[in-house]
Amino acid sequence: MKAVEVSDPCGDAGGRGNDIKKITATSDGTDILITVELCANAMDYTKYFIRIDYKDPNDLDNDFEKNEPDTLIDNNQRCLTTSDATKMHGMHRQIDKDSGPGTIDLVGNVLTYAVSYAELGLTSGDDVLFWVETRYIGIHERAPNTDSTDGCSKPEFSDEVILLTLNAKESDCYKDQDANMQLEALIREHPDDMQIHALHALRLGLCLKVDRGDLTIDQANEIFENMRSALIGAIQRDMEKELEEDKKQEKGS
């Protein structure tokens, strides 16, 4: 899974546990995972927000609930909040309080947020826009930073949010560890053998066909195994032939 990362300099919010250092986001086909690294351990009297924008701007149930334009999508500069869902984790007198979809786990200076596609009504291929905020006794921090010159503290443009395109669930075809190990071993033994690289490409192509529904996993495995067996047999025959040639040369010398 390819992660999306955004860094934010420590010090713009004091360099403490309310100051955001880095945000990393991934998706695995069923869940969104957002990790927030803080500049120091999380602090008491601090609220941490994950704000997510994902609904169609014409949806009557969207963030404004009055069918107003979604600022972020149509670039209508109204300076209105665009988040469709907000997860808040607050610390008050060492007591944790949560609200919103998903779960938040906070350990030391790392905050981990997880929410399922299903809980937000999303599916693979959907685009999700999000950003992170913290509030601590009058200090408001967010990442990515908004452009202070536009006079709006809320995100209005694409560089003020993080875009995550939700991945599809990885097919079991890709998770066949035995096939992976066998191919890796063959490539290490014969790095210049284009037939082995072709076999690897064939496997990836078969997995793609499984994902598209053109083949079942059993059909893909059968095709791959037939090709793999034929290739391994050919390699073994070539090795035996080379060994015989070496023996003949030794006798001749």
C-alpha positions in Angstrom: 0.0 0.0 0.0 1.4 3.4 -1.0 1.2 5.9 1.8 0.4 9.6 1.5 2.6 11.7 3.7 2.7 15.4 4.7 5.2 17.0 7.0 4.7 20.1 9.1 7.5 22.0 10.9 7.7 21.8 14.6 7.6 25.2 16.3 4.7 26.8 14.4 2.4 25.8 17.3 5.0 25.8 20.1 6.7 22.5 19.4 4.8 20.7 22.1 2.2 17.9 22.1 -0.3 20.1 20.2 2.2 20.7 17.4 1.8 18.4 14.3 5.0 17.0 12.9 3.9 14.5 10.2 0.7 12.9 8.9 0.7 9.5 7.1 -2.4 8.0 5.5 -3.1 4.6 3.9 -6.1 2.5 2.9 -6.3 -1.3 2.6 -9.5 -2.0 0.8 -11.7 -1.9 3.9 -10.3 0.7 6.3 -8.6 4.1 6.2 -5.7 4.5 8.6 -4.3 8.0 9.5 -1.3 8.3 11.7 -0.4 11.7 13.2 3.1 12.2 14.7 3.2 15.1 17.2 6.3 17.1 18.1 6.1 15.9 21.7 3.9 13.6 23.8 0.2 14.5 23.8 -0.9 17.0 26.3 -3.8 17.4 28.8 -6.4 20.0 27.9 -5.8 19.4 24.2 -8.3 18.4 21.5 -7.2 16.5 18.4 -9.4 16.6 15.3 -9.4 14.5 12.1 -11.6 16.3 9.6 -12.8 14.4 6.5 -14.5 15.8 3.3 -16.0 13.1 1.0 -19.6 13.7 0.1 -20.9 15.0 -3.2 -21.4 18.8 -2.9 -24.9 18.4 -4.3 -25.9 16.0 -1.5 -28.6 17.5 0.6 -27.1 15.8 3.6 -23.7 17.3 3.1 -21.7 19.4 5.5 -23.8 22.6 5.2 -27.1 20.8 5.3 -28.6 23.6 3.2 -27.4 22.5 -0.3 -24.7 25.2 -0.3 -21.7 24.6 -2.5 -18.8 22.6 -1.2 -16.0 25.2 -1.1 -13.2 22.7 -1.6 -14.7 21.1 -4.7 -16.0 24.1 -6.7 -13.4 26.6 -5.3 -16.3 28.9 -4.2 -14.5 31.1 -1.7 -17.0 31.3 1.1 -14.7 30.4 4.0 -17.0 27.7 5.3 -16.1 24.4 6.8 -16.1 21.6 4.3 -15.7 18.5 6.6 -18.5 15.9 6.3 -17.2 14.0 9.3 -15.0 14.9 12.3 -13.4 12.6 14.7 -12.4 14.3 18.0 -10.1 13.0 20.7 -9.9 15.2 23.7 -7.8 15.0 26.9 -9.2 16.8 30.0 -7.7 16.2 33.4 -6.1 13.0 32.0 -9.5 11.6 30.9 -9.9 10.8 27.2 -13.1 11.8 25.4 -14.0 10.8 21.8 -16.7 11.7 19.3 -17.4 11.0 15.7 -16.9 8.0 13.4 -14.0 5.5 13.7 -11.5 5.0 16.5 -8.5 7.0 17.8 -5.6 5.5 19.7 -3.1 7.9 21.3 0.2 6.6 22.6 3.0 9.0 23.5 3.4 11.4 20.6 1.6 9.2 18.0 -2.1 9.4 17.3 -3.6 6.6 15.1 -7.1 7.0 13.6 -8.9 4.1 11.9 -12.3 4.2 10.2 -13.9 1.7 7.8 -15.1 2.5 4.3 -18.5 1.1 5.3 -18.9 3.5 8.2 -18.5 6.5 5.9 -20.4 4.9 3.0 -17.3 4.8 0.8 -15.9 2.3 -1.6 -12.6 1.7 -3.3 -11.7 4.3 -5.9 -13.4 7.1 -3.9 -11.4 10.2 -3.2 -11.2 11.4 0.4 -9.9 14.8 1.4 -8.8 15.3 5.0 -6.8 17.5 7.4 -5.8 17.4 11.0 -6.3 20.1 13.7 -5.3 20.5 17.3 -6.5 23.0 19.9 -4.8 23.8 23.1 -5.8 26.8 25.3 -6.2 29.3 22.4 -3.5 27.8 20.1 -5.0 26.4 16.9 -2.8 24.2 14.8 -3.6 22.5 11.5 -1.9 20.5 8.8 -1.6 21.0 5.9 -1.4 24.7 6.7 -4.0 27.0 5.1 -2.8 30.0 3.1 -3.0 32.8 5.7 -3.1 35.4 2.9 -6.6 34.5 1.9 -8.0 35.5 5.3 -9.6 32.1 5.8 -8.5 29.6 8.4 -10.5 26.8 6.7 -9.3 24.9 3.7 -10.5 26.3 0.4 -8.0 24.9 -2.1 -6.4 21.5 -2.9 -3.0 22.3 -1.4 -4.7 22.9 2.0 -5.9 19.3 2.3 -4.5 15.8 1.9 -6.0 13.7 -0.9 -6.3 9.9 -0.4 -7.7 7.7 -3.2 -9.1 4.6 -1.5 -7.4 1.4 -2.5 -9.2 -1.8 -3.5 -8.8 -4.8 -1.3 -5.7 -6.7 -2.3 -6.6 -10.0 -4.0 -5.6 -13.3 -2.4 -3.8 -13.8 -5.7 -1.1 -11.3 -4.7 -0.8 -12.8 -1.2 0.4 -16.3 -2.3 3.6 -16.3 -0.4 4.8 -19.6 -1.8 4.5 -18.3 -5.4 6.3 -15.1 -4.3 9.2 -16.9 -2.7 9.6 -19.3 -5.6 9.7 -16.4 -8.1 12.1 -14.4 -6.0 14.4 -17.4 -5.6 14.4 -18.0 -9.4 15.1 -14.3 -10.1 18.1 -14.4 -7.7 19.5 -17.5 -9.3 18.9 -16.3 -12.9 18.7 -12.5 -12.8 19.3 -12.2 -16.6 16.8 -14.8 -17.6 14.0 -13.0 -19.4 11.7 -16.1 -19.2 11.6 -15.8 -15.4 10.8 -12.1 -15.6 8.1 -12.9 -18.1 6.7 -15.5 -15.7 6.6 -12.8 -13.0 4.8 -10.5 -15.4 2.3 -13.2 -16.3 1.5 -13.7 -12.6 0.8 -10.0 -12.1 -1.4 -10.0 -15.3 -3.4 -13.0 -14.1 -3.9 -11.3 -10.7 -5.3 -8.3 -12.5 -7.7 -10.5 -14.4 -8.9 -12.0 -11.1 -9.4 -8.5 -9.7 -11.5 -7.6 -12.8 -13.5 -10.8 -12.6 -12.3 -12.2 -15.9 -10.8 -15.2 -14.1 -11.4 -17.1 -10.9 -8.4 -17.5 -8.5 -8.4 -21.2 -9.3 -8.3 -20.6 -13.0 -5.4 -18.1 -12.6 -3.5 -20.5 -10.4 -3.9 -23.3 -12.9 -2.6 -21.2 -15.8 0.3 -20.0 -13.7 1.3 -23.4 -12.4 1.3 -24.9 -15.9 3.6 -22.1 -17.1 5.8 -22.3 -14.0 6.2 -26.0 -14.3 7.1 -25.8 -17.9 9.6 -23.0 -17.3 11.3 -24.8 -14.3 11.5 -28.0 -16.4 13.2 -26.1 -19.2 15.6 -24.5 -16.8 16.5 -27.8 -15.2 17.1 -29.3 -18.7 19.4 -26.4 -19.6 21.3 -26.8 -16.4 21.7 -30.6 -17.0 22.9 -29.9 -20.6 25.4 -27.3 -19.3 26.7 -29.9 -16.8 27.1 -32.5 -19.4 29.0 -30.1 -21.6 31.3 -29.2 -18.7 32.0 -32.9 -18.1 32.9 -33.4 -21.8 35.3 -30.5 -21.7 37.0 -31.9 -18.6 37.5 -35.3 -20.2 38.8 -33.7 -23.4 41.3 -31.7 -21.5 
